[in-house]
């Protein structure tokens, strides 16, 4: 949206939480200079104390070139984990439909119509697998969101296997 703004009304806000480290709580704004200056003035007058140490760490991280290297490392790891999730779904839950994302931390899964993701959530949890129900994001009762960023490909394989076991258990119980 920022690149399409011809009237100087769009401000892009982002953070370094995903690119430097979770919890770093340092962000930035990009937009019209006068708007950014007004936001900066209000923030300075409002905040008791910004986290100067975190800001200095992020500034040095960017200045040193480590940010670019870190982003490449994360992209490779996420691609590997996304692909492991897709392979595990294909192997263990062939009824599942999904589109591998081009980036990100999650994979959206559609189970066949009539699948009870509420019940699946409990059955999966009993097997040590946690996911977010698609209804939490406005999806259907048969949808779920799988996070793959914080687990290894081996853990993904194991987790999807357990998820499939829970799904099959519900299917047998419903029959």
C-alpha positions in Angstrom: 0.0 0.0 0.0 2.9 2.4 0.8 4.2 2.0 -2.8 0.8 2.9 -4.2 0.3 6.0 -2.0 0.3 9.1 -4.1 -1.2 11.4 -1.5 1.1 10.8 1.5 -1.5 9.2 3.7 -0.1 5.6 4.2 2.3 4.7 7.0 3.9 1.2 7.0 4.5 -0.2 10.5 6.6 -3.3 11.1 8.9 -4.8 13.7 12.1 -6.8 14.1 10.4 -9.5 16.2 10.3 -12.0 13.4 13.6 -11.1 11.7 15.9 -10.4 14.7 14.3 -12.3 17.6 10.9 -12.8 19.2 10.4 -10.4 22.0 12.9 -7.8 20.9 10.0 -5.3 20.7 11.7 -2.8 18.4 9.7 -1.6 15.4 9.8 1.0 12.7 7.6 3.2 10.6 8.0 4.2 7.0 5.9 7.0 5.4 5.5 10.7 4.9 8.2 12.6 6.9 5.7 15.0 8.5 3.4 12.2 9.6 6.3 10.2 11.0 7.6 13.3 12.8 4.2 13.8 14.4 4.1 10.2 15.5 7.6 10.4 16.9 6.8 13.5 18.9 3.7 11.9 20.3 5.6 8.7 21.2 8.4 10.7 22.8 5.9 12.7 24.9 3.9 9.5 25.8 6.5 6.8 26.6 8.2 6.7 30.0 11.3 5.2 28.5 11.9 3.3 25.2 14.1 0.3 25.4 17.3 1.9 24.3 19.4 -1.3 24.7 17.1 -3.3 22.4 17.1 -0.4 19.9 21.0 -0.3 20.0 21.2 -4.0 19.5 18.9 -3.9 16.5 20.7 -0.9 15.0 24.0 -2.7 15.3 22.5 -5.9 13.9 21.3 -4.0 10.8 24.4 -1.9 10.4 26.7 -5.0 10.6 24.9 -6.9 7.8 23.8 -9.6 10.2 20.1 -8.9 9.5 20.5 -9.9 5.8 22.3 -13.1 6.8 19.7 -13.8 9.5 16.8 -13.4 7.1 18.5 -15.8 4.6 19.0 -18.4 7.4 15.4 -18.1 8.5 14.1 -18.3 4.9 16.0 -21.6 4.4 14.8 -23.0 7.7 11.2 -22.0 7.1 11.2 -23.4 3.6 12.6 -26.7 4.9 9.9 -26.9 7.6 7.1 -25.9 5.2 8.1 -28.6 2.8 8.3 -31.1 5.7 4.8 -30.2 6.8 3.5 -30.7 3.2 5.3 -34.0 2.9 3.9 -35.2 6.2 0.4 -34.1 5.4 0.6 -35.9 2.0 1.8 -39.1 3.7 -0.4 -39.1 6.8 -3.5 -37.1 6.0 -4.1 -37.5 2.2 -7.6 -36.1 2.7 -6.2 -32.8 3.7 -6.1 -29.9 1.2 -3.7 -27.0 1.5 -1.7 -24.6 -0.5 1.9 -24.3 0.5 2.6 -20.7 1.4 5.3 -18.8 -0.4 6.6 -17.6 3.0 5.5 -17.3 6.6 5.2 -19.5 9.7 1.9 -21.3 9.2 0.1 -23.7 6.8 -3.7 -23.5 6.4 -5.4 -26.9 6.1 -8.8 -27.8 4.9 -10.1 -31.2 6.0 -13.0 -32.8 4.2 -16.5 -31.3 4.8 -18.0 -32.6 8.0 -14.6 -33.0 9.8 -15.0 -31.8 13.4 -11.9 -29.8 14.1 -13.2 -28.9 17.6 -13.2 -32.6 18.5 -9.9 -33.1 16.6 -8.3 -30.3 18.7 -9.0 -32.2 21.9 -8.0 -35.6 20.5 -4.7 -34.1 19.1 -4.0 -32.4 22.4 -4.2 -35.7 24.2 -1.4 -36.9 21.8 0.7 -33.8 22.5 -0.2 -31.9 19.3 -1.6 -28.4 19.4 -2.9 -26.4 16.5 -5.2 -23.4 16.0 -8.8 -24.0 14.8 -9.6 -22.3 11.6 -12.7 -20.9 13.2 -10.4 -18.7 15.2 -9.6 -16.9 12.0 -13.1 -17.0 10.4 -12.5 -20.4 8.6 -14.9 -23.2 8.4 -15.5 -25.9 11.0 -13.2 -28.2 9.0 -10.2 -26.0 8.9 -7.0 -25.6 11.0 -3.8 -23.7 11.0 -0.5 -25.5 11.6 2.5 -23.6 12.9 5.8 -25.1 11.6 8.4 -22.4 12.5 9.3 -23.6 16.0 9.7 -27.3 15.3 12.2 -29.4 13.4 11.3 -31.5 10.3 11.5 -34.7 12.5 9.1 -33.2 15.0 6.8 -32.1 12.2 6.7 -35.7 10.8 6.0 -37.0 14.3 3.3 -34.3 15.0 1.5 -34.8 11.8 1.5 -38.6 12.3 -0.1 -38.0 15.7 -2.6 -35.6 14.3 -3.5 -38.1 11.6 -3.9 -40.8 14.3 -6.3 -38.5 16.2 -8.2 -37.7 13.0 -8.6 -41.4 12.1 -9.7 -42.1 15.7 -12.5 -39.6 15.3 -13.5 -40.9 11.9 -13.8 -44.4 13.3 -15.8 -43.2 16.3 -18.2 -41.3 14.1 -18.8 -44.3 11.8 
